[in-house]
Amino acid sequence: MSKTYNWAILGCGKIAKKFSDDLKLLPNAKLYAAASRNLDNAKEFAAEMGFEKAYGSYEEMVADPKVDVVYVATPHSHHHEHTLLCLKNKKAVLCEKAFAMNKKEVGEMVACAKENNTFLMEAFWTMFQPSFIKAMEILKSGELGKLKVVRSDFGFNGPFHPDNRLYNIALGGGSLLDIGIYPVFAALTSLGMPEVIKTFVDFSETGSEESISMIFKYKGGEMANLVSSFSSYSPTKTEYWCEKGYLVLNPKWHAPTNITVVKDGEEPQVINPKKGKGKGYEFEAAHVMECLDGGKIESDKMSWQMSIDLIETLDRIRIDAGIFFPEHDKNLFS
């Protein structure tokens, strides 16, 4: 029987509301505390979402002995700082993606988790979607033959605001770390780390990257064609091209969805994996509590090595594309 865990939210934005809604679906999750730099914001969030307590500082919240696990939902420019704060106070952490701004920061987060013997996982919810899990099972079964090409995209056309987080360099603005991380994840989880990376990029007026196209080349001849954009809508699907057919994670592929499988000479087959009752965040939250029940400090599904490989690949993409964040990258490439 799983114990009940007191969850706390660090950063009371839109994604935190979606996550909190799904947290309510889990019987062993208690909505305990919400924290913001502004107490009024925290109180408003706590009242709306049903949390017991509200804190006007993150330091106050992590000092509460009743907090068991913290969902870090601030901009990714602050993930490193806020995750370290939680871990040093022995609070288990589920931190939104991108895990941090670069490999150096992620390495420090993992080292801190080890040092404090405290659970840490990147909140890559796609890894836990039944549709994604089923797609990986089909590809690994070999029924479609060897995987040769991955095509994945994520794009939307949003209004340009220079001060918006999406375009603010100081907050890690740009499509790559916000939504491009999904297509990169699709390639890494199916083909592994690429041998060669080539990019084509378009920058916004603020200097942040607005659209990026990425080509991965592998030693065995496999390829990945990946795109993200804030300036155009895309199908937001992932295609896996194999020797004997292909598989499509249909739009929106990173969330709960269905799968189309086409085998050579056969009619398309649509597979509808069972969905949860929420938006899809409940699966990763349930996994975190399973890990805590087992006394683990690292997930065996979304491992630290997976997060390190992901951020290392994002660093390589940024170097090729000329995407730099001055406040975070000062000593990154020395």
C-alpha positions as CSV (number, residue, x, y, z in Angstrom):
1,M,0.0,0.0,0.0
2,S,1.5,3.3,-1.1
3,K,1.8,6.1,1.5
4,T,0.2,9.4,0.9
5,Y,2.7,12.1,-0.3
6,N,2.3,15.8,0.4
7,W,3.0,17.6,-2.9
8,A,4.2,21.2,-3.2
9,I,4.2,23.4,-6.3
10,L,7.1,25.7,-6.9
11,G,6.0,28.3,-9.4
12,C,2.3,28.9,-9.9
13,G,1.9,29.2,-13.7
14,K,-0.2,27.6,-16.4
15,I,1.7,24.3,-16.5
16,A,1.4,24.0,-12.7
17,K,-2.4,24.3,-12.9
18,K,-2.6,21.5,-15.5
19,F,-0.3,19.3,-13.4
20,S,-2.2,20.0,-10.2
21,D,-5.5,19.1,-11.9
22,D,-4.1,15.7,-12.8
23,L,-2.6,15.3,-9.3
24,K,-6.1,15.3,-7.9
25,L,-6.8,12.0,-9.7
26,L,-4.2,10.1,-7.7
27,P,-5.4,8.8,-4.3
28,N,-2.0,8.8,-2.7
29,A,-1.2,12.4,-3.7
30,K,-2.2,15.2,-1.4
31,L,-2.3,18.8,-2.7
32,Y,-0.4,20.3,0.2
33,A,1.4,23.6,-0.6
34,A,1.9,26.2,-3.4
35,A,4.7,28.7,-3.4
36,S,5.3,31.8,-5.4
37,R,7.6,34.9,-5.1
38,N,4.3,36.7,-4.5
39,L,2.2,35.6,-1.6
40,D,-1.0,36.8,-3.2
41,N,-0.3,34.8,-6.3
42,A,0.4,31.7,-4.2
43,K,-2.8,32.2,-2.2
44,E,-4.9,32.6,-5.3
45,F,-3.4,29.5,-6.9
46,A,-3.8,27.5,-3.7
47,A,-7.5,28.5,-3.4
48,E,-8.2,27.8,-7.0
49,M,-6.5,24.4,-7.2
50,G,-7.3,23.2,-3.6
51,F,-3.9,23.3,-1.9
52,E,-3.9,23.6,1.9
53,K,-1.0,26.1,2.3
54,A,0.4,29.0,0.4
55,Y,3.9,30.4,0.7
56,G,5.3,33.8,-0.5
57,S,8.8,32.4,-0.8
58,Y,10.3,29.2,-2.1
59,E,12.7,29.1,0.9
60,E,9.8,29.1,3.3
61,M,8.1,26.3,1.5
62,V,11.1,23.9,1.3
63,A,11.6,24.5,5.1
64,D,8.2,23.0,5.8
65,P,8.9,19.5,7.2
66,K,5.5,18.2,5.9
67,V,6.5,18.7,2.2
68,D,7.5,15.4,0.7
69,V,7.9,16.1,-3.0
70,V,8.1,19.3,-5.1
71,Y,7.0,19.9,-8.6
72,V,9.3,22.7,-10.0
73,A,7.3,24.7,-12.6
74,T,9.3,27.9,-13.0
75,P,10.9,29.0,-16.3
76,H,13.8,26.6,-17.3
77,S,16.3,29.4,-16.7
78,H,15.6,28.9,-13.0
79,H,15.3,25.1,-12.8
80,H,18.9,24.7,-11.7
81,E,18.6,27.2,-8.8
82,H,15.2,26.0,-7.6
83,T,16.0,22.3,-7.9
84,L,19.2,22.7,-5.9
85,L,17.2,24.6,-3.2
86,C,14.8,21.7,-2.9
87,L,17.4,18.9,-2.9
88,K,19.5,20.6,-0.3
89,N,16.4,20.6,1.9
90,K,15.9,16.9,1.3
91,K,12.8,17.4,-0.8
92,A,12.1,15.0,-3.7
93,V,12.0,16.9,-7.0
94,L,10.0,16.5,-10.2
95,C,11.4,19.3,-12.4
96,E,9.8,20.5,-15.6
97,K,11.8,20.3,-18.8
98,A,14.1,21.6,-20.1
99,F,15.8,20.2,-17.0
100,A,18.2,23.1,-17.0
101,M,20.0,25.4,-19.4
102,N,23.0,23.3,-20.2
103,K,24.8,20.1,-19.3
104,K,26.9,21.7,-16.6
105,E,23.8,22.7,-14.7
106,V,22.2,19.3,-15.1
107,G,25.4,17.7,-13.8
108,E,25.3,19.8,-10.7
109,M,21.6,18.9,-10.1
110,V,22.3,15.2,-10.4
111,A,25.4,15.5,-8.1
112,C,23.3,17.3,-5.5
113,A,20.6,14.5,-5.6
114,K,23.3,11.9,-5.0
115,E,24.9,14.0,-2.2
116,N,21.6,14.4,-0.4
117,N,20.3,11.0,-1.2
118,T,17.1,12.6,-2.6
119,F,14.9,11.7,-5.5
120,L,15.2,13.8,-8.7
121,M,13.5,13.3,-12.1
122,E,13.0,15.5,-15.2
123,A,9.2,15.9,-15.8
124,F,9.2,14.5,-19.4
125,W,5.6,13.5,-19.4
126,T,5.7,12.0,-22.9
127,M,7.9,9.1,-21.6
128,F,4.9,7.9,-19.5
129,Q,2.1,8.3,-22.1
130,P,0.5,4.9,-23.0
131,S,0.6,5.9,-26.6
132,F,4.4,6.6,-26.6
133,I,5.1,3.4,-24.6
134,K,3.1,1.3,-27.1
135,A,4.9,2.9,-30.0
136,M,8.3,2.0,-28.5
137,E,7.1,-1.6,-28.0
138,I,6.1,-1.9,-31.6
139,L,9.4,-0.5,-32.9
140,K,11.5,-2.7,-30.5
141,S,9.5,-5.8,-31.5
142,G,11.1,-5.7,-35.0
143,E,7.8,-6.3,-36.8
144,L,8.4,-3.2,-38.9
145,G,12.1,-4.0,-39.5
146,K,15.0,-1.7,-38.7
147,L,14.2,1.9,-37.9
148,K,15.8,4.2,-40.6
149,V,14.3,7.7,-40.3
150,V,12.6,9.7,-37.6
151,R,10.6,12.8,-38.6
152,S,9.2,14.9,-35.7
153,D,7.8,18.5,-35.4
154,F,6.2,20.8,-32.9
155,G,5.1,24.3,-33.9
156,F,2.6,27.0,-33.3
157,N,2.2,30.6,-34.4
158,G,2.0,32.8,-31.3
159,P,2.0,36.6,-31.1
160,F,5.4,38.1,-30.7
161,H,6.0,40.0,-27.5
162,P,9.6,41.0,-26.7
163,D,9.1,40.6,-22.9
164,N,7.3,37.3,-23.2
165,R,9.1,34.3,-21.7
166,L,9.2,32.6,-25.1
167,Y,11.3,35.4,-26.6
168,N,13.3,36.5,-23.5
169,I,16.9,35.5,-23.7
170,A,17.4,35.9,-20.0
171,L,14.6,33.3,-19.4
172,G,16.0,30.8,-22.0
173,G,13.7,32.1,-24.7
174,G,13.4,30.3,-28.1
175,S,11.5,27.3,-29.5
176,L,14.3,24.8,-28.9
177,L,14.3,24.5,-25.1
178,D,10.5,25.1,-25.0
179,I,9.1,22.8,-27.7
180,G,12.0,21.7,-29.8
181,I,13.1,19.5,-27.0
182,Y,10.2,17.1,-27.9
183,P,11.4,16.2,-31.4
184,V,14.9,15.9,-30.0
185,F,13.5,13.5,-27.4
186,A,11.7,11.5,-30.1
187,A,15.1,10.9,-31.9
188,L,17.1,10.1,-28.8
189,T,14.6,7.6,-27.4
190,S,14.4,5.7,-30.7
191,L,17.8,6.2,-32.4
192,G,20.1,7.2,-29.6
193,M,22.8,9.9,-29.6
194,P,23.6,11.2,-33.1
195,E,27.1,11.2,-34.7
196,V,26.5,14.5,-36.7
197,I,24.1,17.4,-36.0
198,K,23.3,20.1,-38.6
199,T,21.0,23.0,-38.0
200,F,19.2,25.8,-39.8
201,V,17.8,28.6,-37.6
202,D,15.8,31.8,-37.8
203,F,16.1,34.4,-35.0
204,S,13.5,36.8,-33.6
205,E,13.9,40.6,-33.0
206,T,15.1,39.9,-29.5
207,G,17.9,37.6,-30.6
208,S,16.1,34.5,-29.4
209,E,15.7,31.6,-31.8
210,E,12.2,31.5,-33.3
211,S,12.4,28.5,-35.6
212,I,14.9,25.7,-36.0
213,S,15.4,22.8,-38.3
214,M,17.7,20.0,-37.1
215,I,19.2,17.0,-39.0
216,F,20.8,14.1,-37.1
217,K,23.0,11.6,-38.8
218,Y,23.9,8.2,-37.3
219,K,26.8,5.8,-37.8
220,G,24.5,3.2,-39.2
221,G,23.0,5.5,-41.8
222,E,19.9,6.4,-39.8
223,M,18.7,10.0,-39.9
224,A,16.3,12.3,-38.0
225,N,14.6,15.4,-39.4
226,L,13.3,17.6,-36.6
227,V,11.7,21.0,-36.5
228,S,10.3,23.4,-33.9
229,S,8.8,26.9,-34.4
230,F,7.0,29.7,-32.7
231,S,6.1,31.3,-36.0
232,S,4.1,28.6,-37.8
233,Y,1.7,25.8,-37.1
234,S,2.8,22.3,-37.6
235,P,1.1,18.9,-37.6
236,T,2.9,18.1,-34.3
237,K,3.3,14.4,-35.1
238,T,6.2,12.0,-35.1
239,E,6.9,9.5,-37.9
240,Y,9.1,6.5,-37.6
241,W,10.1,5.1,-41.0
242,C,11.2,1.5,-41.0
243,E,12.3,-1.2,-43.5
244,K,8.9,-2.9,-43.6
245,G,6.6,0.0,-42.9
246,Y,6.1,3.0,-40.8
247,L,4.5,4.1,-37.5
248,V,3.0,7.5,-36.8
249,L,2.3,9.0,-33.3
250,N,-0.6,11.2,-34.4
251,P,-1.1,14.8,-33.4
252,K,-0.4,15.9,-30.7
253,W,2.1,13.2,-30.5
254,H,3.8,14.2,-27.2
255,A,0.5,14.0,-25.3
256,P,-2.0,11.2,-25.0
257,T,-2.9,10.2,-28.6
258,N,-3.3,7.2,-30.9
259,I,-1.0,5.4,-33.3
260,T,-1.2,4.6,-37.0
261,V,0.9,1.6,-38.2
262,V,1.3,0.8,-41.9
263,K,3.0,-2.4,-42.9
264,D,4.2,-2.9,-46.5
265,G,1.3,-4.0,-48.6
266,E,-1.3,-3.8,-45.8
267,E,-4.1,-1.4,-44.9
268,P,-3.2,1.2,-42.1
269,Q,-4.0,0.0,-38.6
270,V,-5.0,2.6,-36.0
271,I,-4.2,1.6,-32.4
272,N,-5.9,3.5,-29.5
273,P,-4.0,2.9,-26.2
274,K,-6.0,3.4,-23.1
275,K,-5.9,7.0,-21.9
276,G,-6.1,8.2,-18.3
277,K,-8.8,10.4,-16.9
278,G,-6.6,13.5,-16.9
279,K,-4.5,15.4,-19.4
280,G,-1.7,13.0,-19.1
281,Y,0.4,14.4,-16.3
282,E,-0.9,11.9,-13.8
283,F,1.3,9.1,-15.2
284,E,4.6,10.8,-14.4
285,A,3.3,11.9,-10.9
286,A,2.2,8.3,-10.2
287,H,5.7,7.0,-11.3
288,V,7.4,9.5,-8.9
289,M,5.5,8.1,-6.0
290,E,6.2,4.5,-7.0
291,C,9.9,5.4,-7.0
292,L,9.5,7.0,-3.5
293,D,7.7,3.9,-2.3
294,G,10.7,1.9,-3.4
295,G,13.2,4.2,-1.7
296,K,14.7,5.2,-5.1
297,I,16.4,8.5,-5.8
298,E,16.5,7.9,-9.6
299,S,13.8,6.8,-12.0
300,D,14.5,3.7,-14.1
301,K,12.3,5.1,-16.8
302,M,13.3,8.7,-17.1
303,S,16.9,8.2,-15.8
304,W,19.5,10.8,-15.0
305,Q,21.5,9.5,-18.0
306,M,18.6,10.1,-20.3
307,S,18.3,13.7,-19.1
308,I,22.1,14.2,-19.5
309,D,22.0,12.8,-23.0
310,L,19.1,15.1,-23.8
311,I,20.7,18.3,-22.5
312,E,24.1,17.3,-24.1
313,T,22.3,17.0,-27.5
314,L,20.6,20.3,-26.9
315,D,24.0,21.9,-26.2
316,R,25.4,20.5,-29.4
317,I,22.4,21.9,-31.3
318,R,22.9,25.3,-29.8
319,I,26.6,25.4,-30.6
320,D,25.9,24.5,-34.3
321,A,23.0,27.0,-34.5
322,G,24.7,29.8,-32.6
323,I,22.1,29.9,-29.8
324,F,23.7,31.2,-26.6
325,F,22.3,32.4,-23.2
326,P,25.0,34.7,-21.8
327,E,23.9,34.4,-18.1
328,H,24.2,30.6,-18.2
329,D,26.8,29.8,-20.9
330,K,29.8,31.8,-19.7
331,N,32.0,28.8,-18.9
332,L,30.0,26.1,-20.8
333,F,32.3,25.7,-23.8
334,S,35.7,26.4,-22.3
